Amino acid sequence: MSFYPLIAGYAETLPDEDFAGFTEADVRRAIHQTTLSVRDFMALMSPAASGLLEEMAQEASRVTARQFGRTISLFTPLYLSNFCTNHCVYCGFNCRNQIHRSMLTLDQVDAEGQAIAATGLKHLLILTGDAPAKAGVDYLEACTRVLARYFPSVSVEVFALTEEEYARLNRAGVDGLTMFQETYDEALYATLHPKGPKRDFRFRLDAPERGCRAGLRTVNIGALLGLGDWRRDALLTGLHAAYLIHRYPQTEIAVSLPRMRPHAGGWQPATIADDRDMVQFMTALRLFLPRVGITISTREDARFRENILPLGVTRMSAGVSTAVGGHSDEGSDDENTGQFEISDGRSVDEMCAALRARGYQPVFKDWEPILEPAKEAV
């Protein structure tokens, strides 16, 4: 099974391009439904809902408090390598960009892990560019075995893998996967990815499902808002999440809401998703999928991240660097260019203080594996 054929099916039944068929009455009816249909979610994502954001926010806040309380899980990303063979026009790691390329040694990975663990964080997201010949599955497995000494939860945001490769990383200590489809518009996707292995739309689309089948505990999806029509990409992200939740109830499905940020290279977003658009997407998603995790990263500035806390957020990043290494003296390299510019550069301690000031409990650890990963030589 795959979400791929469903995209075409939804395209045939979606309202016209600006969702003009929905009314405020449709939106209000959806807001107060106990269980929302796909049609209700469409109503909440329509322009008719833009004037009812306060009502959506109030209900989303109640649902979030009921499902998650006042807790926010914290994590940080660790970039292992920025070598890449893709030509993604919107990415700082694009292989045509003239940036300094580097890759952490296992000793540097260990130093980075120690430095991050010293902040108290227990959830780590490791990232690479798409260059399997340099930083492939063997490298990821070796890095994971190093980092599993310090973190009970290690997730990967790397190039799309096979089910067998995800299972292999799972045995090494990886328990989560983040995979952004970037855009669900297949024709636009081909334009944005003119060369490289990432050009395979279907293989990337099915990666989250392969992660579920491989036994990963958490799978996080998202679209990069700004690449195409943000409203349709947001809608299909929610429908993709609903599909995965239905088919893989044993897996914790989550959604990230990333927006385009400045990066190395000259490409600019085709559309702009503003703050109100982000609020609409988040609150609509929370009402449609009450138990789904929602991540807001440091692509967003501090003020906006704090203001939207009650509306559905369950997970945030802190102490972030988007360059290779960046958390320890041994792993840092002043020449490294980040994948994109961050907007919220607060440390873990500063994030915790901000959360507590708003009445939230920062959570460093909410998971402990029953079985220790195999202690193989690295």
Secondary structure as UniProt FT lines:
FT   HELIX           4..13
FT   TURN            17..18
FT   TURN            20..21
FT   HELIX           24..31
FT   HELIX           38..44
FT   HELIX           47..52
FT   HELIX           53..68
FT   STRAND          71..81
FT   TURN            89..90
FT   TURN            92..93
FT   TURN            95..96
FT   HELIX           106..117
FT   TURN            118..120
FT   STRAND          123..128
FT   TURN            132..134
FT   HELIX           137..147
FT   TURN            148..150
FT   STRAND          153..157
FT   HELIX           163..172
FT   STRAND          174..182
FT   HELIX           186..192
FT   HELIX           197..199
FT   HELIX           201..205
FT   HELIX           207..213
FT   TURN            214..215
FT   STRAND          218..223
FT   HELIX           230..247
FT   TURN            249..250
FT   STRAND          252..256
FT   HELIX           275..288
FT   TURN            290..291
FT   STRAND          293..296
FT   TURN            298..299
FT   HELIX           302..307
FT   HELIX           309..311
FT   STRAND          315..317
FT   TURN            329..331
FT   TURN            334..335
FT   HELIX           348..357
FT   TURN            358..359
FT   STRAND          361..363
//
